[in-house]
């Protein structure tokens, strides 16, 4: 399975699931002069809710198989004036399990300090549980995450609840995290689904805007492809 979700068409005639936007015009397709391609422009206003939360997100509802290597890539532009209220954060990317209230197996949270937190959640019967039965792991923290520029994200993931799972993450070609071990909850029969955009779990006091570029997913990429992308095929 190899496909790219882009913005060559309107959201009404594309494969994106746009049900998590609060207004029809809260996500617009625009042409970006820097990337020379169409991108999605996200706008979220204080108090706006969609799908039972303060959010404005696009979702790829595809549920790929678990226990397979999967490559993902996309780009984000967070403007310099992206202002998060004190002690708050905004989830800008997450992989979520279908039909459950579990924490996302993988999430990227931008803090008001400018720090980017990358967290992993999975079921672990040998650990102390949080209230919803998940164990959160801080994969990495980027204290100098750059705003006002495009950032390119790449992942190689093997989603499963067993020890043979793995996750590798790159930003702008540099490896920021490598992890071996469970990457998903034990009750999940597929890999999680992908979404990105603006998700402040609590209401933010100012308007937020960001740009998201096209998204690619490749299930079972070749070993040569994995190596060429700078990932470890044996992790």
C-alpha positions as CSV (number, residue, x, y, z in Angstrom):
1,X,0.0,0.0,0.0
2,X,1.5,3.3,-1.1
3,X,-0.5,6.5,-1.4
4,X,-0.3,10.3,-0.9
5,X,-3.1,12.5,0.3
6,X,-2.5,16.0,-1.2
7,X,-4.5,19.2,-1.7
8,X,-4.9,19.3,-5.4
9,X,-8.7,19.0,-5.0
10,X,-11.2,20.6,-2.6
11,X,-11.6,18.8,0.7
12,X,-15.1,17.9,-0.3
13,X,-13.7,15.9,-3.2
14,X,-10.7,14.3,-1.6
15,X,-9.8,11.3,0.5
16,X,-9.3,13.3,3.7
17,X,-11.7,13.0,6.5
18,X,-12.6,16.6,7.4
19,X,-15.2,15.9,10.0
20,X,-13.0,17.2,12.8
21,X,-13.1,20.9,11.6
22,X,-15.4,23.3,13.4
23,X,-16.3,25.4,10.3
24,X,-16.4,24.6,6.6
25,X,-13.9,27.4,6.1
26,X,-11.6,26.5,9.0
27,X,-9.4,24.6,6.6
28,X,-8.6,26.2,3.3
29,X,-6.4,24.9,0.4
30,X,-3.9,27.5,-0.7
31,X,-0.8,27.6,-2.9
32,X,2.5,27.9,-0.9
33,X,5.2,29.9,-2.8
34,X,8.0,28.3,-0.7
35,X,7.0,24.7,-1.3
36,X,5.5,25.3,-4.8
37,X,2.5,23.2,-4.0
38,X,-0.9,23.3,-2.5
39,X,-1.1,23.0,1.2
40,X,-3.9,23.1,3.9
41,X,-4.2,26.3,5.9
42,X,-5.8,25.7,9.4
43,X,-7.5,28.3,11.4
44,X,-8.9,27.7,14.9
45,X,-10.7,30.3,17.1
46,X,-11.1,30.2,20.8
47,X,-14.0,28.2,22.0
48,X,-14.4,26.3,18.7
49,X,-15.3,22.6,19.0
50,X,-15.6,19.7,16.7
51,X,-16.0,16.0,17.4
52,X,-16.4,16.6,21.1
53,X,-13.3,18.7,21.6
54,X,-11.5,22.0,20.9
55,X,-9.9,21.0,17.6
56,X,-9.4,21.6,13.9
57,X,-7.9,18.5,12.3
58,X,-7.6,16.5,9.1
59,X,-7.6,12.7,9.4
60,X,-6.5,9.8,7.2
61,X,-9.1,7.2,8.3
62,X,-7.1,4.3,6.7
63,X,-6.4,1.5,9.2
64,X,-3.2,-0.2,7.9
65,X,-2.2,-3.6,9.2
66,X,-0.3,-4.0,12.5
67,X,3.1,-5.8,12.6
68,X,4.2,-4.3,9.3
69,X,6.8,-1.6,8.7
70,X,5.0,1.6,7.7
71,X,6.7,4.8,6.4
72,X,5.0,8.2,6.9
73,X,6.0,11.7,5.8
74,X,4.4,15.2,5.9
75,X,5.4,18.8,6.5
76,X,4.2,21.5,9.0
77,X,4.6,25.2,9.1
78,X,4.0,26.7,12.6
79,X,4.0,30.5,12.4
80,X,6.1,32.6,14.8
81,X,2.9,34.1,16.3
82,X,1.5,30.6,17.2
83,X,0.7,31.6,20.8
84,X,-0.2,29.0,23.4
85,X,-1.5,30.1,26.7
86,X,0.7,29.5,29.8
87,X,0.9,25.9,30.9
88,X,-1.0,24.8,27.8
89,X,-0.1,22.8,24.8
90,X,-1.4,22.0,21.3
91,X,-1.3,18.5,19.7
92,X,-0.1,19.1,16.2
93,X,0.1,15.4,15.1
94,X,-1.2,12.2,16.5
95,X,-1.9,8.6,15.7
96,X,-5.1,7.4,17.3
97,X,-6.7,4.0,18.0
98,X,-10.2,3.6,16.4
99,X,-13.3,3.7,18.5
100,X,-11.7,4.1,21.9
101,X,-11.0,6.7,24.6
102,X,-7.3,5.6,24.9
103,X,-4.6,8.1,24.7
104,X,-3.0,8.3,21.3
105,X,-0.2,5.7,20.8
106,X,2.0,8.5,19.3
107,X,1.5,12.3,19.7
108,X,3.4,15.5,19.1
109,X,2.6,18.3,21.6
110,X,3.8,21.8,21.2
111,X,4.1,23.5,24.6
112,X,3.7,27.2,25.3
113,X,7.4,27.4,26.0
114,X,8.1,26.3,22.4
115,X,9.2,22.8,23.4
116,X,8.0,19.9,21.3
117,X,7.2,16.7,23.3
118,X,6.9,13.4,21.5
119,X,5.1,10.8,23.5
120,X,4.2,7.1,23.2
121,X,1.3,5.3,24.9
122,X,0.7,1.5,25.0
123,X,-0.7,-1.1,27.3
124,X,1.9,-2.5,29.7
125,X,0.7,-5.0,32.3
126,X,4.0,-4.7,34.2
127,X,3.7,-1.0,34.8
128,X,1.8,1.4,36.9
129,X,-1.2,2.5,35.0
130,X,-2.7,5.9,34.4
131,X,-6.4,6.3,34.9
132,X,-7.2,5.0,31.4
133,X,-4.8,2.0,31.5
134,X,-2.0,3.5,29.4
135,X,1.7,3.9,30.1
136,X,3.1,7.1,28.6
137,X,6.7,7.3,27.5
138,X,8.5,10.5,26.6
139,X,10.4,9.6,23.5
140,X,12.1,13.0,23.1
141,X,11.8,16.7,23.9
142,X,12.9,19.3,21.4
143,X,13.5,22.6,23.2
144,X,14.4,24.6,20.2
145,X,11.6,23.5,17.8
146,X,11.7,26.1,15.0
147,X,8.6,28.2,14.1
148,X,8.3,30.3,11.0
149,X,9.8,27.7,8.7
150,X,8.6,24.4,7.1
151,X,9.6,21.3,9.1
152,X,9.7,17.9,7.4
153,X,8.6,14.9,9.5
154,X,9.4,11.2,8.6
155,X,8.6,8.1,10.6
156,X,9.2,4.4,10.3
157,X,6.8,2.5,12.6
158,X,5.9,-1.1,13.4
159,X,2.6,-0.9,15.4
160,X,2.1,-3.8,17.8
161,X,1.8,-4.5,21.5
162,X,4.8,-6.9,21.5
163,X,8.5,-6.4,22.0
164,X,9.3,-6.7,18.3
165,X,7.7,-3.3,17.6
166,X,9.8,-0.2,16.8
167,X,9.6,3.4,16.0
168,X,12.0,5.8,14.4
169,X,11.4,9.6,13.8
170,X,13.2,12.2,11.8
171,X,12.7,15.9,11.5
172,X,14.4,17.7,8.6
173,X,16.5,14.6,8.0
174,X,17.9,14.3,11.5
175,X,16.9,11.4,13.8
176,X,15.2,12.7,16.9
177,X,14.0,9.4,18.4
178,X,14.5,5.6,18.1
179,X,12.6,3.2,20.2
180,X,12.2,-0.6,20.4
181,X,9.3,-2.2,22.3
182,X,5.5,-2.0,22.3
183,X,4.0,0.8,20.2
184,X,0.2,0.0,20.5
185,X,-2.4,-1.2,22.9
186,X,-3.0,-5.0,23.3
187,X,-6.6,-4.9,22.2
188,X,-6.0,-3.2,18.8
189,X,-6.2,-5.4,15.7
190,X,-4.9,-2.7,13.3
191,X,-2.4,0.1,13.3
192,X,-3.7,3.5,14.5
193,X,-4.9,6.1,12.1
194,X,-3.2,9.5,11.4
195,X,-4.4,13.0,11.9
196,X,-2.8,16.5,12.1
197,X,-3.8,20.0,12.7
198,X,-4.7,22.1,15.8
199,X,-5.9,20.3,18.9
200,X,-5.7,22.2,22.2
201,X,-7.2,19.8,24.8
202,X,-8.3,22.8,26.8
203,X,-9.6,26.1,25.3
204,X,-6.8,28.4,24.1
205,X,-7.2,32.1,24.7
206,X,-6.0,33.3,21.3
207,X,-6.6,32.3,17.6
208,X,-4.2,29.7,16.1
209,X,-3.1,29.2,12.5
210,X,-0.8,26.7,10.8
211,X,0.0,25.1,7.5
212,X,0.1,21.3,6.7
213,X,1.7,19.8,3.6
214,X,0.8,16.6,1.7
215,X,0.9,13.3,3.6
216,X,2.4,10.0,2.4
217,X,2.0,6.5,3.8
218,X,3.9,3.4,2.5
219,X,3.1,0.0,4.0
220,X,6.0,-2.5,3.8
221,X,8.5,-0.2,2.1
222,X,11.5,-2.1,0.6
223,X,14.7,-2.5,2.6
224,X,16.5,-0.3,0.1
225,X,13.9,2.4,0.5
226,X,14.3,2.3,4.3
227,X,18.1,2.5,4.1
228,X,18.0,5.3,1.5
229,X,15.8,7.3,3.9
230,X,18.4,6.9,6.7
231,X,16.4,4.6,8.9
232,X,17.7,1.4,10.5
233,X,15.9,-1.6,8.8
234,X,16.9,-3.9,11.6
235,X,15.6,-1.9,14.5
